Each structure stands twice: as C-alpha cells, then as structure tokens.
Amino acid sequence: MRTDHEPWGEADLVERVLTNCQTWAVVGLGDNPGRAAYGVARTLQRYGKRVVPVHPSAATVHGEQGYPTLADIPFEVDCVDVFRRLDEAGQFADQAVSIGAKAVWFQLDLIDEDAYARTTAAGLDMVMDRCPAIELPRLRPAG
C-alpha cells in the first residue's frame, strides 16, 4: 500500500534522486516493448538520462549497450532502478552499494524495508514504491 509519509517516498528525496542522477542502470530492462521497464527507460531518456540495460541477455535497448549484471558495467552508475520481483529486489540494492551507486529506486508496489535500511545505512538514497516516469513530469516538462 502506498503511503506518502514513508521516508522512501518523501518529495524532497524523490526530487533529489531525479535531479542528481544522470546515469540509470535499469535492472530487468530487456528488448521487450511490452514490459514496463522498456517504457520507463524511454521516458528517462526523454528527460536526458542515460539508461543502461541490466539483463541476463545483455541486449542493446534504446540504443544503449546492455550488461548481464551491475558489476559488468564498466563506468559509474548514479541510480539503480529495479524492475524485479520483491523476493529478488533486495540483492540489487546490495549490489548498488557494491558498485558505488548514489541511489536505488524500487518501482511501484515494491517495498523492502530491510533493503531500505541496509542501503541508506551505506549512505545511498533510496526511493521505493514510486515510478520515475510518473515523477519526472511532475518536476519539469520533457526536454
């Protein structure tokens, strides 16, 4: 259930992550246009963000080279955006810490309070139960 007063959904946190993070590793982004990750990644690009697909197939999506894991990405990532089931999501938050990301973003209906505690204790920002494709237009029109 979405509650706007939870610390992982506070407006200033959401705005900070969307403003400060330019390179987004999208975990679960493959070349299937029918999946939510595909559309969200396209929206991130429309707002000037670099999208990095992270999927076992390592497919190129929206013109960006994919990688099978976060650890395989050979450059810095600002935010790790997770499109995985709840029972798998926490491991990607931990991997985001390992690769030195600045933030983790869990999509709508994805809340893992233990992962939130670990991630924020490591100094990363973490947004949960939100979608950047919904939140970005609230901040500014597409460029």
C-alpha positions, 0 to 999 in steps of 0.5 A, spaced: 500 500 500 502 506 498 503 511 503 506 518 502 509 519 509 514 513 508 521 516 508 522 512 501 517 516 498 518 523 501 518 529 495 524 532 497 528 525 496 524 523 490 526 530 487 533 529 489 534 522 486 531 525 479 535 531 479 542 528 481 542 522 477 544 522 470 546 515 469 540 509 470 542 502 470 535 499 469 535 492 472 530 487 468 530 492 462 530 487 456 528 488 448 521 487 450 516 493 448 511 490 452 514 490 459 514 496 463 521 497 464 522 498 456 517 504 457 520 507 463 527 507 460 524 511 454 521 516 458 528 517 462 531 518 456 526 523 454 528 527 460 536 526 458 538 520 462 542 515 460 539 508 461 543 502 461 540 495 460 541 490 466 539 483 463 541 476 463 541 477 455 545 483 455 541 486 449 542 493 446 535 497 448 534 504 446 540 504 443 544 503 449 549 497 450 546 492 455 550 488 461 548 481 464 549 484 471 551 491 475 558 489 476 559 488 468 558 495 467 564 498 466 563 506 468 559 509 474 552 508 475 548 514 479 541 510 480 539 503 480 532 502 478 529 495 479 524 492 475 524 485 479 520 481 483 520 483 491 523 476 493 529 478 488 529 486 489 533 486 495 540 483 492 540 489 487 540 494 492 546 490 495 549 490 489 548 498 488 552 499 494 557 494 491 558 498 485 558 505 488 551 507 486 548 514 489 541 511 489 536 505 488 529 506 486 524 500 487 518 501 482 511 501 484 508 496 489 515 494 491 517 495 498 523 492 502 524 495 508 530 491 510 533 493 503 531 500 505 535 500 511 541 496 509 542 501 503 541 508 506 545 505 512 551 505 506 549 512 505 545 511 498 538 514 497 533 510 496 526 511 493 521 505 493 514 504 491 514 510 486 515 510 478 520 515 475 516 516 469 510 518 473 515 523 477 519 526 472 513 530 469 511 532 475 518 536 476 519 539 469 516 538 462 520 533 457 526 536 454 
